Amino acid sequence: MALGWGTLSTTVGLFQAFDAIERTKEMWPIQIIMGGLKVAIITVNYGLFIYCISMLSYILFKLTAKDLSK
C-alpha cells in the first residue's frame, strides 16, 4: 500500500508541477526542473523502502510460524 500511495502522490505532484511550468511563459533552467523531479521521487523511494521492510518481515513471520506449528 505504501508503494502505491507514494507512486500516486508522485504522479499527482508531477502533473501539478508540469501544469504550473506550462502556464508560465518563461524558460526554466533544466537544473530547477531536475531538482523538482528529484524531490518528487522521495515519496516513491520511501514507499519502496517500507514495502521491502514489510515484505521481509512478512516472510520472516511466515517462516517462524511454520517452525512453531511443527
N, C-alpha and C positions, 0 to 999 in steps of 0.2 A: 504494500500500500504506500509506503514512504517513497519508493522509487517512482511509482506512477504519479503521486501527488507532486513530487519535485519536477518531473517532466512536464506535467500540465502547467504548473506555475511558471516554468521557464518559457514555454511556448506562448503563454498569455503575456508574460512580460516582454518577450521579444517582439510580439505582434504590436504591443503598445509603443515600444521604443521605435520600431521601424516606421510606424504610423506618424509618430512625432517628428522623426527625421525627414520623412517625406513631405510633411507640411511646411517645414522651413525651406526657405529659398537659398540658404547659404550652403556653401560647400564645407563639409566637415572633414577634418583630417582623419585618416584611417586609424591613427593611434587612439582617438577618442572612441571610435566605434569598436575597435578590438578590446579596449578596456571595459566597455559596457558588456560585450559578449562574455568576457572572462568572468565578470561578476554574475552574469545571468546563469552561468553553468554551475555556480556554487550549490544551488538547490538540488541539481541532479547528482552532484558528487556526494552531498550529504545523504540524499535518499539512497544512493547505491551503497554507501558505507553502512547505513543502518540495515539495509536489505541483506547484505553479506553477513553482518553480525547476527542478524535474526536467523538466517538460514543455517549458519554454523551452530548456533545454539539449539535450533530445532533438531538438527541431525544428531548432535551430541545427546540431547534429551531422548530421542528415539533409541539410540544405541544403548544408553544406560537403562532405559525402561525394558528393553528386551532382556538384558542381562539379569535384571532383578526379578523378572517373571519366571525364570527357569528354576 
